[in-house]
């Protein structure tokens, strides 16, 4: 129900377009490594699992940057 209100508010112009773009970028920052299988979603809040998650995200983006710079 709350998500519908947020979307409705955004559609009426309550949120600026910059906020929407920032939200999409943050979601993609975390979602792409998860979908690629590089960052396992933690099952609980143990330090080891959170470390694997953060390490997977950092490793994914480092590989992306290496690939981009190697192609340039």
N, C-alpha and C positions, 0 to 999 in steps of 0.2 A: 504494500500500500504506500509506503513512504517513497519507494522508487518511482512510482507513478506520479507522485506529487513533485518530485525533483525534476522529472522529465517534463511535466506540464509547465513548471516554472521556467525551465530552460526554453521551452518552445514559445512562451510568452515574452521572452526577452529579459527575464530576470537575471540570467547568467550572461556574462559577456562571452563572445566567441573565443576569446583568449583562454578563459577558464575551461571551456569545453575541450579546446585543443590540448591544454596542459593535462587534463584528466585522461584523454585518449593516449597521450605519450607515456604517462605513468603506467597505465594499464598495459600498453604494449611492451614497456621496459621489463615488466615482470612476466607477462603472458608468453612472449615469444620464446624465452628459454625453457619455460615449462612445457610448451607444446612441442618444442624440439627434443624434449627428453633429457636436456642437460641439467635442469634444476628440479630435483625431486621435491614434491610438495611435502613439507614436514607433517608427520602424523601426530606429533605432540610437540611440546615446547622444550624438549631436551636440547642441550647445547650442541650435541653432535649433529642432530638432524637439521637444526637451524644453520649450522656451519656448512653442511652439505648444500643446503638450499642457496645460501649467499655465495658460496664458492662456485656453484653451478651457474649462477647468474653472472658473476664476474668473469668466469671462464668463457661463457658464451659470448659476452660482449667483447672480450679481448680477441677471441677468434674472429669475430665479425670485423673488428678494426684491422686485424692483421690481413684478412682477406681483401678488404677494401683497399688498404695501402699497397698491397702486393699487386693489385690489378691496375693501380694508377701509375 
